[in-house]
Amino acid sequence: MATTSRGRAQDRAKVAGGQDHEVRYEAKKEGVSKDTVKTAVKSAGNSRKKVEAEIGRR
């Protein structure tokens, strides 16, 4: 797992639904709206793979 300049662990395998920049990035990457990503995070959890699978089902 990568660390930031402050020494904190960074987990790229998760989507922080409360972080606008992460939701925006995932929405642009998947070609969906931010609301769709937020809904997927709420229903599937914050695992990036699960969120992408949830978006793919819609």
Residue pairs with C-beta under 8 A, 6 or more apart in sequence:
1 9
1 10
1 11
2 9
2 10
2 12
3 9
3 10
4 10
12 48
13 47
13 48
13 49
14 46
14 47
14 48
15 22
15 23
15 26
15 37
15 41
15 46
15 47
15 48
15 51
16 22
16 23
16 46
17 23
17 37
17 38
17 41
17 42
17 46
20 34
23 34
23 37
23 38
23 41
24 34
26 37
26 48
26 51
26 52
27 33
27 34
27 36
27 37
30 36
30 37
30 52
30 55
32 55
32 58
36 55
36 58
37 51
37 55
40 51
40 54
40 55
40 58
41 51
43 54
44 50
44 51
44 53
44 54
45 51
